[in-house]
Amino acid sequence: MIGIKSYGVYIPYFRLSRAEISKSWGGFPTPGERAVANYDEDTITMAVAACRDCLRRFDPQKIERLLLASTTFLYGEKQSASIVAAAVDLDKGALTLDLSGSLRSGTTGVRLALDAVRGGTSKDVLVCASDIRMGLPNGAKELEFGDGASALLLGDTEVIAAVDCMFSSNEDIYDVFRPVEETYVRFWEDRFCREVGYTKIMLETITAAAKKFKFTAKDFAKAVLYAPNPGYLIGVARALGFDVKTQLQDSLYTPVGNTGTALSSMMLAAALDEAKPGDRILWVGYGDGADVIVLTVTDEITKIQERKTVQKHLTAKNTLGYQKYLRWRSVIETEPPMRPKPEPASAVALYRDRKCGMALYGVKCKHCGTVQYPVQRICMNCLSKDNFEDYGFADRIGRITTFSHDNLAVSPDPPSTVAVVDFEGGGRIMMDITDRDPSEIKIGMPVEMTFRHIRYVDGIHNYWWKCRPVRSSVL
């Protein structure tokens, strides 16, 4: 039996009201809100968060492949999957691969992973999808898009949803597209995108799969169909014979928005949160064709459902103003701070400190048990030399010992909040606090670690760890 062993999602903390966007441009209020990545988040940091959520019960060192899908990679020549692998602490022998160019890169990656498991070349494969797509201001896509990431662990043991069959199609069509040198997604006239693109391709592909594998709409407890908005989704579901009230999985459009490559597996995670053993699920990804995957939920699902993966992120949120969103995305040009330019990153230092910086490892003294960060050769307590073992901080809860709000520091979200954090089990690190309300920061507040973008200088994106207040709904 091969299939899904675990799943995880990441929905950013901030939400932007669609009504506020419409009001800014004098339009009619649009219901719902869209998830917005913080200024220090990107496709890589969100992918790390989703992968960590997915691997809560599993040893990352045993993952043999990582496939990362996105249409918004930051590098044209530099693998992003290897950055995620370093931050998640995968074994250096794991195969890493970037998948891009289509909104169904995520489900295509799942197909590749399942082929590897079935063929015996890999036991456990992690597939992650992450996107921050941009629509032009005062446009339909600005209202439609949302930011987010999702991850699936595929294998042949402890399977929570077994794969019954798979089917794919390809179609060369310019419905939604973005030239590599441009920032904003382009799209053709809506009726063409809906009728000739989405509706026609989805119906033809799913109908062909149904004919080949002999299934009907009545065979499924849930239909998880990628859709850019509810209108597209309901039309296809009804044409296929699904009951939209009982069988159709919500598209997450109202609370999150269209998260691109991550959306189909994010919707699947929401379906698995509520699934029962024996349920059959029709899962379909879309983009330049479609991927159809039929799943049967197993008894193993009950071991992970208590996390309520999607719901925990939907309830952990804060509102964001439209002006701040425009500034975070560099849509509007603002006066730069009167400060010296940041120093360029050192490729040598980044390589040398990759375990300490990317995976947030310190050391623990084998002689006296003292924990310290960063890595040192001499124990600060007993002074023993070169007598340490690795000690990870990324999954540990810390508490704020002291903090400072700096209103003069350069930050897209002033003030800059820096804290000294003491960790359960030992160790102390000074770091920035993100996803926070400055007025609510207090001594003793519990915080958790989050991987974030630090700066971009001379073509290199720098990453490190920050802390954020523990989200009670996430624990």
ZITASUL-V250220 format. One record per backbone hydrogen bond with DSSP energy under -1.0 kcal/mol. NH is the residue of the N-H (numbers start at 0). CO is the residue of the C=O. E is the energy in kcal/mol with one decimal. If there is no record, write none. Layout:
{{NH & CO & E} {NH & CO & E}}
//
This chain:
{{2 & 154 & -2.3} {3 & 160 & -2.5} {4 & 152 & -3.8} {5 & 152 & -1.1} {7 & 150 & -2.4} {9 & 148 & -2.9} {14 & 317 & -2.4} {15 & 33 & -2.8} {17 & 31 & -2.0} {20 & 16 & -1.5} {21 & 17 & -2.5} {22 & 18 & -2.5} {23 & 19 & -1.8} {26 & 21 & -2.9} {32 & 253 & -3.0} {33 & 15 & -2.4} {34 & 255 & -2.7} {35 & 13 & -2.7} {40 & 37 & -1.9} {45 & 41 & -2.3} {46 & 42 & -1.6} {47 & 43 & -2.3} {48 & 44 & -2.0} {49 & 45 & -2.4} {50 & 46 & -2.6} {51 & 47 & -2.4} {52 & 48 & -1.9} {53 & 49 & -2.1} {54 & 50 & -2.0} {57 & 54 & -1.5} {61 & 58 & -1.9} {62 & 59 & -1.4} {63 & 123 & -2.4} {65 & 94 & -2.9} {66 & 125 & -2.7} {67 & 96 & -2.9} {68 & 127 & -3.3} {69 & 98 & -2.1} {83 & 79 & -2.0} {84 & 80 & -2.5} {85 & 81 & -1.8} {86 & 82 & -2.1} {87 & 83 & -2.5} {89 & 84 & -2.8} {93 & 90 & -2.0} {94 & 63 & -2.5} {96 & 65 & -2.0} {98 & 67 & -3.3} {104 & 101 & -1.5} {107 & 103 & -2.5} {108 & 104 & -2.2} {109 & 105 & -1.5} {110 & 106 & -2.0} {111 & 107 & -2.3} {112 & 108 & -2.4} {113 & 109 & -2.8} {114 & 110 & -2.2} {115 & 111 & -1.9} {116 & 112 & -2.2} {117 & 113 & -2.9} {118 & 114 & -2.3} {120 & 115 & -1.7} {121 & 115 & -1.2} {124 & 153 & -2.6} {125 & 64 & -3.0} {126 & 151 & -2.9} {127 & 66 & -2.9} {128 & 149 & -2.7} {129 & 68 & -2.3} {130 & 147 & -2.0} {138 & 135 & -1.0} {142 & 138 & -1.0} {143 & 139 & -1.7} {144 & 140 & -2.8} {145 & 257 & -2.1} {146 & 34 & -1.7} {147 & 130 & -1.5} {148 & 9 & -2.2} {149 & 128 & -2.4} {150 & 7 & -3.1} {151 & 126 & -2.8} {152 & 5 & -2.5} {153 & 124 & -3.2} {154 & 2 & -2.2} {159 & 3 & -3.1} {160 & 3 & -1.4} {161 & 295 & -2.7} {162 & 1 & -2.6} {163 & 293 & -3.2} {166 & 291 & -2.5} {168 & 289 & -2.3} {170 & 287 & -1.8} {176 & 185 & -2.3} {181 & 178 & -2.0} {184 & 133 & -2.6} {185 & 176 & -3.3} {187 & 174 & -2.3} {192 & 188 & -2.2} {193 & 189 & -2.6} {194 & 190 & -3.0} {195 & 191 & -1.1} {196 & 191 & -1.9} {197 & 192 & -2.9} {198 & 193 & -3.2} {199 & 194 & -1.1} {200 & 196 & -2.4} {201 & 197 & -2.7} {202 & 198 & -2.4} {203 & 199 & -2.4} {204 & 200 & -2.4} {205 & 201 & -2.6} {206 & 202 & -2.3} {207 & 203 & -2.1} {208 & 204 & -2.2} {209 & 205 & -2.5} {210 & 206 & -2.1} {211 & 207 & -2.1} {212 & 208 & -2.7} {213 & 209 & -1.1} {214 & 209 & -1.2} {218 & 215 & -1.7} {219 & 216 & -1.5} {220 & 279 & -2.4} {221 & 279 & -1.4} {222 & 246 & -2.8} {223 & 281 & -3.6} {225 & 283 & -2.3} {232 & 228 & -1.7} {233 & 229 & -2.7} {234 & 230 & -1.5} {235 & 231 & -1.7} {236 & 232 & -2.5} {237 & 233 & -2.4} {238 & 234 & -1.7} {239 & 235 & -1.6} {240 & 237 & -1.1} {241 & 236 & -2.4} {246 & 242 & -2.9} {248 & 222 & -2.4} {255 & 251 & -1.7} {256 & 251 & -2.1} {257 & 143 & -2.7} {261 & 258 & -1.6} {262 & 259 & -1.4} {265 & 261 & -1.8} {266 & 262 & -2.7} {267 & 263 & -1.9} {268 & 264 & -2.0} {269 & 265 & -1.8} {270 & 266 & -2.0} {271 & 267 & -2.7} {272 & 268 & -1.9} {277 & 296 & -2.8} {278 & 275 & -2.4} {280 & 294 & -2.7} {281 & 221 & -2.4} {282 & 292 & -2.6} {283 & 223 & -2.7} {284 & 290 & -2.2} {286 & 288 & -2.4} {290 & 284 & -2.0} {291 & 166 & -3.9} {292 & 282 & -3.1} {293 & 164 & -2.4} {294 & 280 & -2.7} {295 & 161 & -2.4} {296 & 278 & -3.1} {297 & 159 & -2.6} {300 & 297 & -1.5} {301 & 298 & -1.3} {302 & 299 & -1.7} {303 & 300 & -1.4} {304 & 300 & -1.1} {306 & 303 & -1.5} {307 & 304 & -1.5} {311 & 307 & -2.2} {313 & 309 & -1.8} {314 & 310 & -1.8} {316 & 314 & -1.0} {317 & 12 & -2.1} {319 & 14 & -2.0} {324 & 320 & -1.9} {325 & 321 & -2.3} {326 & 322 & -1.8} {327 & 323 & -2.9} {328 & 324 & -2.0} {329 & 326 & -1.3} {330 & 325 & -2.4} {338 & 336 & -2.1} {349 & 345 & -2.6} {350 & 346 & -1.9} {351 & 347 & -2.5} {352 & 348 & -2.5} {353 & 350 & -1.1} {356 & 352 & -3.5} {357 & 353 & -2.0} {360 & 354 & -1.1} {361 & 390 & -3.6} {362 & 371 & -2.3} {363 & 388 & -2.5} {364 & 369 & -2.8} {365 & 386 & -2.8} {368 & 364 & -1.6} {371 & 362 & -2.4} {378 & 383 & -2.5} {382 & 378 & -1.2} {385 & 376 & -3.0} {388 & 363 & -1.8} {390 & 361 & -2.0} {392 & 359 & -2.5} {395 & 392 & -2.0} {397 & 446 & -2.6} {398 & 421 & -2.7} {399 & 444 & -2.0} {400 & 419 & -3.3} {403 & 417 & -2.5} {405 & 415 & -3.1} {415 & 405 & -2.5} {417 & 403 & -2.4} {418 & 430 & -3.0} {419 & 401 & -2.8} {420 & 428 & -3.1} {421 & 398 & -2.5} {422 & 426 & -2.7} {423 & 396 & -2.2} {425 & 422 & -2.2} {428 & 420 & -2.2} {430 & 418 & -2.5} {432 & 416 & -2.7} {433 & 466 & -2.6} {439 & 436 & -2.4} {443 & 399 & -3.2} {444 & 441 & -1.8} {446 & 397 & -2.7} {447 & 467 & -2.6} {449 & 465 & -2.7} {451 & 463 & -3.1} {452 & 39 & -3.1} {453 & 461 & -3.4} {456 & 459 & -1.9} {459 & 456 & -1.8} {461 & 454 & -3.3} {463 & 451 & -2.2} {465 & 449 & -2.8} {466 & 431 & -2.5} {467 & 447 & -2.1} {469 & 445 & -1.8} {473 & 470 & -2.2} {474 & 470 & -1.1}}
//
